Amino acid sequence: MKKTYAIQLLGGTASKAARAIGRTPQAVIQWPDPLTERIQETVEFHFNRLPPSQKRKNKAKAEALLRGQE
């Protein structure tokens, strides 16, 4: 999983992603690209805990980001 995709899934910014997983924005910014398996599992776990409406919104933005990078 690409770092930008993961950040989009968790809210769109490093600050929002960090808040979603209980880390600092600096920690999120330092994630490798592509993500390690452990970080990817953390992202997926916390993404699945979001309310359904937020999941749909974040997933749509993340997918649009991927389409734009192809």
C-alpha positions as CSV (number, residue, x, y, z in Angstrom):
1,M,0.0,0.0,0.0
2,K,1.3,3.4,-0.9
3,K,1.7,6.0,1.9
4,T,-0.5,8.6,0.2
5,Y,-3.3,6.1,-0.2
6,A,-3.1,5.1,3.5
7,I,-3.2,8.7,4.6
8,Q,-6.3,9.3,2.4
9,L,-8.0,6.3,3.9
10,L,-7.5,7.8,7.4
11,G,-8.7,11.3,6.7
12,G,-6.5,12.9,4.0
13,T,-3.8,14.6,6.0
14,A,-0.9,13.3,8.1
15,S,-2.5,15.0,11.1
16,K,-5.9,13.3,10.6
17,A,-4.2,9.9,9.9
18,A,-2.1,10.3,13.1
19,R,-5.1,11.1,15.2
20,A,-7.0,8.1,13.8
21,I,-4.2,5.7,14.8
22,G,-3.0,7.4,17.9
23,R,0.4,8.5,16.6
24,T,2.0,11.9,15.9
25,P,1.9,13.5,12.5
26,Q,5.7,13.3,12.4
27,A,5.5,9.5,12.8
28,V,3.1,9.3,9.9
29,I,5.3,11.5,7.7
30,Q,8.2,9.2,8.3
31,W,6.3,6.1,7.1
32,P,8.1,4.3,4.3
33,D,6.6,4.2,0.8
34,P,5.3,1.5,0.2
35,L,4.2,0.8,3.7
36,T,5.5,-2.2,5.7
37,E,3.1,-5.0,6.4
38,R,2.7,-4.0,10.0
39,I,1.9,-0.3,9.2
40,Q,-0.6,-1.5,6.5
41,E,-2.3,-3.7,9.0
42,T,-2.6,-0.8,11.4
43,V,-4.1,1.4,8.7
44,E,-6.6,-1.2,7.7
45,F,-7.6,-1.9,11.4
46,H,-8.2,1.8,12.1
47,F,-9.9,2.4,8.8
48,N,-12.4,-0.4,9.5
49,R,-13.2,1.3,12.8
50,L,-14.4,4.5,11.1
51,P,-18.1,5.1,10.8
52,P,-19.5,3.7,7.5
53,S,-20.2,7.2,6.0
54,Q,-16.6,8.3,6.7
55,K,-15.2,5.1,5.3
56,R,-17.1,5.6,2.0
57,K,-15.9,9.2,1.7
58,N,-12.3,8.4,2.5
59,K,-12.2,5.3,0.3
60,A,-13.6,7.3,-2.6
61,K,-11.0,10.0,-2.2
62,A,-8.2,7.4,-1.9
63,E,-9.4,5.6,-5.1
64,A,-9.5,8.9,-7.0
65,L,-6.0,9.6,-5.9
66,L,-4.8,6.2,-7.2
67,R,-6.6,6.8,-10.5
68,G,-4.9,10.1,-10.8
69,Q,-1.4,8.6,-10.3
70,E,-1.8,5.9,-13.0
